Amino acid sequence: MLNDSWPLPHAIAYGGDYNPEQWPREVWDDDVALMRQAGVNLVSVGIFSWALLEPEEGVFDFGWLDELLDLLHANGIAVDLATPSVSPPAWFFAAYPQAQVRNADGVTMGFGSRGMASHASPEYRAAIVRVADALARRYGQHPAVVLWHVHNEYGVPVGEDFSEQSVRSWRQWLQQRYGTLAALNEAWGTAFWGQWYHHWEHVVAPATTPTTINPAMKLDWARFTDDQLRECFRLERDAIRAHAPQPITTNFMAHQSWNTDLWKWAQEVDIVSDDHYLWSPDPEAHVALALSADLTRSVAGGRPWILMEHSTSAVNWQGRNIAKEPGEMQRNALTHVGRGADAIMFFQWRASRSGAEKFHSAMLPHAGPSSRVFREVTELGSQLKQLGELQDSRVRAEVAVLYDWESLWAQDLQWRPSDDLQFRERMRTFYERLWRDGVPVDFAHPGDDLSGYRLVVAPASYLLTTADAANLTSYVRTGGTLLVSCFAAAVDSHDAVHAGGFGAPLADALGVRVEEYRPLRAGSTCTVAFGEHTLEADVWTEDLVLDGAEVLGRYGSPAKGGATAGAPAITRHRAGEGTGWYVSTRLGLDALAPVLEAVYADAGIVPADHPEGVELMTRHGQNHDYVIAVNHRDEEVTVAMDGTNILTGDRLGGELRLSAGRVAVVRTVASLRVPTPDHPQLISTQ
Ligand code: GLA
């Protein structure tokens, strides 16, 4: 249940994970002095401290934590107090070996890492409640504690668990979901390959099998895994809530998560928080960062959110861990702010000398306070201090991009028409097109109320329930513009092909049905004639049957196996008051440009007019709007803008000059907000 109580009123929170238990006591005083120097006002404490807090079962030692919280409080540094449930102590596994996780191959995950406990284990559940309860009783009234941080990144490194207890819980979960075996057999389509179940105790978990496993079973397993994790979160949260008034969060991983359906998780936390790390092989990793930040804000319902972790420079867990360029950390951090984050935190405060993450960057690196990274950390701290007035200002978007974790889970199952058509790739490419066009977006679930958006884009809606398709259809019929990408509405919530064929539930909105998928061979391309443009496409084509739609793009040069030349590729359909567009092939960034231009025109969206490589984000406050401008280019740029650059104090005389790689935060006069006749509920910022 999201609430609006921000832990640090009128301030952007700044800090990181703090693991002082790895250091002698005298280092703590240096830490706190340097934190003050860097402008740190919030640290996350205790994430991996279970073995210290409870050295023996039921015996707690809070001495060190008492001292630490008092020290931080005396220095004006607030605490995000964690529960340590991601890393149970050695004694726990010695006492309860049955609580270890088993993987799909039946291998038990041993001690010596983290995240090794089975979320289904009653012993684990009892132990995490005991620790959360003890922490909340002891620190619920401590003045340093402003936030609770339950667990760490649910679902990694381990989400799925094939232990005996987990399989027992799975059967109970299925009994609750389906009631009868007949219903389960029906939902899973067990008539196929003779998989009928006649006894509940014969129902298995989708462990390693000789060939492809029942996809409906696997999809339910993903839901079950997500539910198990969330049950554990709720147990800890409720134990804390009984004794502590502060808001409670857990750190998500937005677009990088797989096991967690964040639309559901966001309903369980008081404040949404997210971790984000750049993926080094991605030359445009800042676009993935923007996507992740927009997705996080969207699951938070537009409310302020916490960037709980990112890195000051390199991480240590990729094949090649690339250090950030000077200024890159600031660009990353302020992009998160521009997209709604009101807290900028890092993993971690001080780099660890030992253990698996010693090559990971930190706010205070091994090179110490005279390093470039620490200087930049201090500079960022003082900049964020100037941005307190942005707290609780909001981002607005006229476009919603549909994102559904269930569709991701389903599309990632085996034996699709082509391995080359991927949920994450489609999401990224459509998002990047909108990003390059300077069109702000929210993400939304296909079942959400979409009436406030001029345009809804569905890059990867492979799984779409008939109810959600009806929601999209009524969105179009009442005046919305919908753009749907290929392989949409293929299956229902059991991964069964929709009655009526591929895409049938959207036929009314799109005026088209799909007769056959015609994916292309690796490396093959085809063209689409779209107005005066010849668009290049790859990976995927479809044979469409028109049912009222007009054809705006036709397949040109055919690829072997693909749709035939002259066949419809891109369609547009007037349905009721609105318009439904369908793109039946895989278009890249450039090919999407003219298509989106035409779609924007239908939707009444005006793309931003700004230099390429400059990212402009607006947050709307009570009295002012704030434009966060990030220059990703290697040269100075000029952007038309009025207002005051808060970071430099400069008043702009109609233009902002931004040198290579720099960021500005400009306070402008709040724009006029007039509801438009087409969308009375829509706020226009023209
Ligand atoms: C994750 C974890 C942290 C740390 C970082 C390293 O986000 O939550 O504990 O391991 O990765 O990048």
Boltz pocket constraint, residues with backbone or C-beta under 6 A from the ligand:
constraints:
  - pocket:
      binder: B
      contacts: [[A, 152], [A, 153], [A, 275], [A, 277], [A, 309], [A, 315], [A, 316], [A, 347], [A, 357], [A, 360]]
      max_distance: 6.0
